[in-house]
Amino acid sequence: MPEKNHGVYAKMKELGIELPTLIPKDTPTVTKIKPLTGDILLVSGTGNFYPFADDGKSIKGKAGEVPDEVAIDAARDSARYILAALDFYLGDLNRITEIVKLLVLVACKPDFYKQSMVANGCSETFIKIFGEEKGKATRSAMGVACLPNNFIVETEAMVRFK
C-alpha cells in the first residue's frame, strides 16, 4: 500500500477534505468503476452519500427546497465519494492524471434553474485537489425530478489514470 501523505493526499489534507472509509459490500448499489480503455475509468453515478461508508451521512432533499449552499455541499460530497471509490479501486489517487468528464444530476424543484451553480461544488472540489490542468473537466449539469435515496446530487465521472 503506497504512503498516502504526499501529492493529492497532502493537498486534500491542506484543504481539510477527508475521504470516507468505504466498507465494500457485494451489492449492485455500490458505486461501480469500469475501465473503458487502457487509461480511462468510468465511475457510475455516485450520490452525495456512498451506501457503505463509515460516516453514514447524506444530505437529502431537493435544490430549491434546501438553501443553495446545502445543495452545493451535496455536490462537494459527491466528489468526496467518487474520490473514495477511486482510492479504493486504484489504491492511490496520485495515479489520476486527469478528471475528463463529469455528469452532475441535481434533484430539484421544477422552477429551480441553478443546476450549474450546484454542480460547481463538485467541479471546484476536483480543481482544488488536482489543479486547473488536471482537475477541470468537461461537465454537464442537469435537473431531475428525483434521485435514489432522496439524494440532492448524483455524479458520474470519467477519469484518466496511469
Buried (B, 14 or more C-beta within 10 A) or exposed (E): EEEBEEBBBEBBEEEEBEBBEBEEEEEEEBBEBEEEEEEBBBBBBBBBBBBBBEBEEBBBBBBBEBEBEBBBBBBBBBBBBBBBBBBBBBEBBBBBBBBBBBBBBBBBEEEBEBBBBBBBBBBBBBBBBBEEEBBBBEBEBEBEEEBEEBBBBBBBBBBBBE
